[in-house]
Amino acid sequence: MFKPMHVMWKDYIRLLLKSTEKNQFLLGVDLHGAIILVVESKLTYYVGIGGIMIRETGKAFGIVTEENKFRVDCWKVTLHRDNLNSRKIGL
């Protein structure tokens, strides 16, 4: 159900990449529709959870997993710009 949202997000990011300087890219990017993956967490049961982000609040992300399960919790997110890259993920 949320895969079309991800397709729209990819189009949005492509346009943004073409029109924005590299150093300014992450400032204000909307992640609704992005595929995100928890790679490190103090709460180990969150590690490995990934899916399409459908909700963002000041303190939490809501993700719909490939199994159509909605996951939400208060997460602190750190984005390392130099480590960001594009990978094909099976969702």
N, CA, C and O of each residue as an XYZ file, in Angstrom:
364
protein
N       0.804     -1.190      0.000
C       0.000      0.000      0.000
C       0.858      1.270      0.000
O       0.457      2.286     -0.569
N       2.031      1.218      0.633
C       2.873      2.411      0.737
C       3.991      2.460     -0.297
O       4.748      3.430     -0.333
N       4.109      1.444     -1.131
C       5.148      1.454     -2.163
C       5.018      2.636     -3.122
O       6.043      3.205     -3.500
N       3.795      3.041     -3.543
C       3.688      4.239     -4.390
C       4.226      5.496     -3.701
O       4.750      6.393     -4.361
N       4.097      5.555     -2.392
C       4.640      6.689     -1.634
C       6.162      6.717     -1.759
O       6.765      7.784     -1.874
N       6.769      5.543     -1.736
C       8.224      5.465     -1.880
C       8.664      5.880     -3.286
O       9.679      6.558     -3.446
N       7.901      5.475     -4.297
C       8.221      5.866     -5.679
C       8.166      7.391     -5.808
O       9.039      7.993     -6.434
N       7.144      8.013     -5.220
C       7.040      9.472     -5.248
C       8.221     10.116     -4.524
O       8.745     11.136     -4.972
N       8.643      9.517     -3.400
C       9.765     10.057     -2.637
C      11.051     10.002     -3.466
O      11.843     10.944     -3.444
N      11.261      8.900     -4.196
C      12.466      8.791     -5.033
C      12.490      9.889     -6.096
O      13.541     10.470     -6.365
N      11.344     10.170     -6.695
C      11.276     11.259     -7.681
C      11.597     12.600     -7.026
O      12.318     13.419     -7.597
N      11.062     12.819     -5.832
C      11.320     14.042     -5.067
C      12.814     14.211     -4.784
O      13.360     15.298     -4.967
N      13.467     13.149     -4.345
C      14.894     13.208     -4.005
C      15.734     13.447     -5.258
O      16.699     14.210     -5.217
N      15.382     12.810     -6.357
C      16.130     13.030     -7.607
C      16.076     14.500     -8.020
O      17.098     15.081     -8.386
N      14.899     15.096     -7.962
C      14.762     16.517     -8.294
C      15.553     17.385     -7.325
O      16.203     18.350     -7.726
N      15.489     17.034     -6.056
C      16.211     17.792     -5.035
C      17.721     17.717     -5.245
O      18.425     18.717     -5.098
N      18.211     16.539     -5.586
C      19.647     16.367     -5.825
C      20.126     17.199     -7.010
O      21.240     17.722     -6.998
N      19.294     17.316     -8.017
C      19.671     18.090     -9.201
C      19.692     19.588     -8.937
O      20.436     20.327     -9.582
N      18.873     20.037     -7.988
C      18.718     21.478     -7.798
C      19.338     22.020     -6.516
O      19.184     23.207     -6.227
N      20.031     21.198     -5.741
C      20.561     21.621     -4.446
C      22.051     21.337     -4.366
O      22.525     20.321     -4.876
N      22.781     22.229     -3.731
C      24.203     21.982     -3.494
C      24.361     20.812     -2.528
O      23.524     20.604     -1.649
N      25.430     20.057     -2.696
C      25.662     18.860     -1.887
C      25.650     19.165     -0.388
O      25.061     18.406      0.382
N      26.277     20.244      0.039
C      26.362     20.551      1.460
C      25.030     20.982      2.060
O      24.860     20.933      3.278
N      24.092     21.400      1.233
C      22.794     21.857      1.710
C      21.715     20.782      1.612
O      20.587     20.995      2.059
N      22.045     19.651      1.040
C      21.046     18.652      0.693
C      20.198     18.168      1.872
O      18.973     18.141      1.759
N      20.798     17.791      2.976
C      20.043     17.175      4.067
C      19.240     18.163      4.908
O      18.379     17.751      5.685
N      19.505     19.436      4.767
C      18.773     20.413      5.550
C      17.330     20.500      5.055
O      17.081     20.991      3.954
N      16.413     20.043      5.836
C      15.009     20.155      5.491
C      14.459     19.086      4.568
O      13.346     19.243      4.068
N      15.180     18.015      4.320
C      14.682     16.950      3.462
C      13.500     16.246      4.137
O      13.554     15.920      5.323
N      12.460     16.025      3.381
C      11.289     15.296      3.870
C      11.550     13.808      3.685
O      11.815     13.364      2.568
N      11.479     13.041      4.751
C      11.771     11.614      4.670
C      10.522     10.746      4.553
O      10.640      9.521      4.513
N       9.332     11.339      4.497
C       8.105     10.551      4.316
C       8.169      9.829      2.978
O       8.239     10.458      1.921
N       8.145      8.506      3.036
C       8.260      7.695      1.826
C       9.634      7.081      1.655
O       9.814      6.191      0.824
N      10.609      7.542      2.427
C      11.965      6.985      2.347
C      12.012      5.609      3.005
O      11.279      5.332      3.954
N      12.880      4.762      2.488
C      13.141      3.486      3.151
C      14.245      3.741      4.163
O      15.333      4.203      3.820
N      13.941      3.432      5.410
C      14.947      3.616      6.449
C      15.164      2.288      7.162
O      14.286      1.426      7.193
N      16.348      2.146      7.728
C      16.744      0.922      8.412
C      17.443      1.289      9.702
O      18.324      2.148      9.714
N      17.050      0.637     10.797
C      17.711      0.850     12.084
C      18.956     -0.030     12.108
O      18.861     -1.257     12.084
N      20.118      0.604     12.155
C      21.364     -0.168     12.143
C      22.045     -0.200     13.502
O      22.916     -1.035     13.747
N      21.650      0.704     14.379
C      22.232      0.727     15.721
C      21.194      1.303     16.666
O      20.560      2.312     16.357
N      21.017      0.670     17.813
C      20.066      1.148     18.799
C      20.436      0.600     20.170
O      20.946     -0.514     20.284
N      20.175      1.391     21.211
C      20.355      0.889     22.574
C      19.351     -0.224     22.854
O      19.624     -1.128     23.643
N      18.199     -0.156     22.211
C      17.178     -1.195     22.324
C      17.386     -2.171     21.166
O      16.964     -1.911     20.039
N      18.036     -3.289     21.455
C      18.501     -4.189     20.397
C      17.381     -4.766     19.544
O      17.629     -5.155     18.403
N      16.170     -4.833     20.053
C      15.092     -5.389     19.227
C      14.700     -4.476     18.088
O      13.962     -4.909     17.203
N      15.156     -3.232     18.064
C      14.899     -2.347     16.931
C      15.923     -2.518     15.811
O      15.645     -2.165     14.665
N      17.085     -3.047     16.121
C      18.131     -3.218     15.103
C      17.623     -4.177     14.026
O      17.135     -5.268     14.319
N      17.752     -3.744     12.794
C      17.312     -4.555     11.667
C      15.909     -4.235     11.188
O      15.500     -4.696     10.123
N      15.163     -3.448     11.961
C      13.832     -3.059     11.511
C      13.976     -2.009     10.423
O      14.697     -1.024     10.584
N      13.302     -2.226      9.345
C      13.344     -1.281      8.244
C      12.017     -1.254      7.529
O      11.199     -2.166      7.653
N      11.823     -0.201      6.784
C      10.599     -0.084      6.016
C      10.437      1.325      5.496
O      11.379      2.118      5.495
N       9.238      1.624      5.056
C       8.931      2.936      4.506
C       8.443      3.837      5.631
O       7.513      3.494      6.361
N       9.081      4.988      5.759
C       8.679      5.922      6.802
C       7.393      6.614      6.395
O       7.318      7.226      5.330
N       6.374      6.515      7.252
C       5.095      7.149      6.933
C       4.694      8.207      7.957
O       3.749      8.960      7.727
N       5.399      8.271      9.076
C       5.052      9.277     10.082
C       6.316      9.760     10.775
O       7.212      8.979     11.096
N       6.363     11.056     10.995
C       7.492     11.663     11.697
C       6.942     12.702     12.662
O       6.161     13.574     12.280
N       7.355     12.596     13.898
C       7.012     13.612     14.890
C       8.323     14.178     15.419
O       9.397     13.814     14.939
N       8.241     15.050     16.389
C       9.451     15.624     16.958
C      10.359     14.605     17.613
O      11.559     14.845     17.742
N       9.813     13.470     18.030
C      10.610     12.479     18.756
C      10.485     11.054     18.239
O      11.045     10.137     18.840
N       9.771     10.846     17.151
C       9.543      9.468     16.712
C       9.390      9.373     15.200
O       8.971     10.318     14.532
N       9.741      8.205     14.688
C       9.481      7.842     13.304
C       8.487      6.688     13.317
O       8.545      5.822     14.190
N       7.581      6.676     12.356
C       6.685      5.541     12.163
C       7.059      4.866     10.860
O       7.152      5.521      9.822
N       7.273      3.571     10.906
C       7.715      2.797      9.748
C       6.705      1.685      9.489
O       6.221      1.040     10.419
N       6.395      1.473      8.222
C       5.632      0.297      7.818
C       6.630     -0.685      7.244
O       7.324     -0.386      6.272
N       6.699     -1.869      7.852
C       7.661     -2.883      7.418
C       7.144     -3.622      6.191
O       5.991     -3.461      5.791
N       8.006     -4.425      5.608
C       7.640     -5.227      4.445
C       6.494     -6.189      4.775
O       5.738     -6.592      3.891
N       6.375     -6.548      6.044
C       5.295     -7.436      6.495
C       4.016     -6.666      6.812
O       3.084     -7.229      7.387
N       3.961     -5.372      6.442
C       2.819     -4.486      6.702
C       2.550     -4.276      8.189
O       1.401     -4.105      8.598
N       3.606     -4.288      8.993
C       3.472     -3.984     10.415
C       3.923     -2.549     10.639
O       4.940     -2.113     10.101
N       3.164     -1.834     11.428
C       3.505     -0.450     11.746
C       4.347     -0.445     13.012
O       3.942     -0.989     14.039
N       5.521      0.173     12.934
C       6.430      0.278     14.076
C       6.669      1.743     14.364
O       6.911      2.534     13.453
N       6.603      2.099     15.620
C       6.879      3.478     16.003
C       7.509      3.486     17.387
O       7.116      2.726     18.272
N       8.466      4.336     17.551
C       9.054      4.539     18.856
C       9.876      5.807     18.818
O      10.119      6.386     17.759
N      10.293      6.219     19.982
C      11.124      7.422     20.080
C      12.556      7.037     19.758
O      13.194      6.302     20.512
N      13.050      7.525     18.658
C      14.383      7.188     18.202
C      15.196      8.443     18.038
O      14.701      9.458     17.547
N      16.424      8.378     18.442
C      17.370      9.445     18.117
C      18.074      9.005     16.848
O      18.610      7.900     16.774
N      18.070      9.861     15.868
C      18.632      9.507     14.563
C      19.861     10.351     14.298
O      19.846     11.567     14.488
N      20.913      9.706     13.862
C      22.116     10.404     13.448
C      22.376     10.051     11.994
O      22.519      8.880     11.642
N      22.435     11.066     11.163
C      22.760     10.863      9.753
C      24.203     11.287      9.536
O      24.573     12.422      9.836
N      25.001     10.397      9.025
C      26.393     10.696      8.725
C      26.496     10.957      7.229
O      26.515     10.025      6.425
N      26.563     12.226      6.866
C      26.523     12.630      5.457
C      27.548     11.897      4.614
O      27.227     11.464      3.507
N      28.753     11.746      5.096
C      29.797     11.119      4.299
C      29.540      9.627      4.080
O      30.114      9.021      3.175
N      28.682      9.042      4.906
C      28.406      7.616      4.789
C      27.098      7.315      4.065
O      26.743      6.148      3.897
N      26.382      8.343      3.637
C      25.130      8.108      2.922
C      25.430      7.622      1.521
O      26.297      8.162      0.834
N      24.711      6.601      1.107
C      24.846      6.139     -0.266
C      23.548      5.484     -0.708
O      22.649      5.261      0.102
N      23.456      5.189     -1.956
C      22.250      4.601     -2.521
C      22.446      3.095     -2.633
O      23.445      2.616     -3.170
N      21.474      2.367     -2.115
C      21.513      0.917     -2.211
C      20.129      0.413     -2.577
O      19.125      1.007     -2.185
N      20.072     -0.665     -3.315
C      18.795     -1.272     -3.654
C      18.373     -2.159     -2.480
O      19.096     -3.074     -2.084
N      17.178     -1.869     -1.927
C      16.660     -2.622     -0.806
C      15.357     -3.260     -1.249
O      14.559     -2.625     -1.938
N      15.137     -4.486     -0.870
C      13.991     -5.241     -1.356
C      12.656     -4.890     -0.742
O      12.034     -5.754     -0.123
N      12.193     -3.681     -0.880
C      10.814     -3.355     -0.459
C      10.026     -2.898     -1.648
O       8.845     -2.574     -1.519
